[in-house]
Amino acid sequence: MNAKVKIEVDTQTAELLEARAAARGMSVADLLADLAAADIPLAPWLEAMREKGEGPWSPEVLAEDTRRLAEFNRTRVGLPWDEVKAWMQSWGTANELPVPKPRKL
């Protein structure tokens, strides 16, 4: 069935969804459909780490992620994904790009 349904979110969430969809060249509806369908389980070794609170799920790593996100929210200094992606895609080529410079977004 292909019925249209209205989903309400706060402004900040709507802006985030719109930005992520635009960055991927898709509509918000398509982004949400992809997210809903992407029930991809973690590899067993990653799932074990998650369950134990190790690796990227360790308290130290999560605290650092929280600190960095708070810093970004405070300063809005970062790198646009399209610049990072272009830089990474240039690795190993004759026209390798310089590392992008952080700036206020």
N, C-alpha and C positions, 0 to 999 in steps of 0.2 A: 504494500500500500504506500502511496506517495502523497500523504495529506500534509498540509502546511499547519504547523503548530507554533504558537507564540511562546517563547521562553523569556522570562524576565530575569535580568541580572543587574547589578549595580553598574554605575557609569564606568568605574575603574575596570571592572571585569569586561565590560563591553569594549572598551578601548583596547584592552590587552588582546581580546579575541580578534578584533579587527586588525590590529597590528600583526599578530601572528599569521592570520589568514593572508594578509597582503604580502608579507614576507615570503610566503609559500606560493603566491600567485593563485590563490583559491578564495572562494567565498567563505564566509563564517559558517554557513550551513554545511559546506563540504568539510571544513576543518572539524566541526563538531561531529560529523558523521565518521570521519576518520578516527577521531579520538575515541568515540564510543565503540567502534569496531576493533580497535587495537588492543584486544585483550591478550597481549603477548606475555606469556609467563617469563620470568627471569630464568636464566640458565641455572641449573641446580647449585652450582658453586656460589653464584651470586645470591640465590635465595637463602642458602645456608648462612652467608655473611649477613644478610638482612635480618634474619631471625636471631642471630647472635649479637646484633648491634656492632658489627665490625666493619672495617674498610670504610666505604663511603657512608655507612650508616652508624659509624662510631660517634659517641657523644662529642668528641673533639672535632671531628670533621663537620658534623651538623652545627656545632657552635660557630666554627669558622665560616661556614656558609651563611649562617644567620648574621654574623658580624659584617660580612662583605655585602650582603643584601641591604642591611641597614645603612651602610656607608654609601652604597649606590643611591638608595632612596633619599638620603640626605644631600648628596652632592650632585647626583645625576651625571656623574662622569663615567664614561664607559666607551665601548666600541660598538658601532653598528654591525650587525651580523653580516650584511652584504660585503663589508670591507674585510672582515675576518675570513669569510668564505673565499673571496677573491685572492686574498693573500695565501691561504692554505692551498688553493688550487694552482697557484703559481710555483709552489715548491718543486724544486728539481727541474724547472724549465729554464730556458735561456733568458727569459724575461721575469725572473723571480722578483716579486714586489717586496718593498721594505715592510717591516712590521708596522701595522697601523698604530697611530698615536691616539691614546685616550683623549676624549674631549667631553664637554658638557652636552648631553643629549636632550 
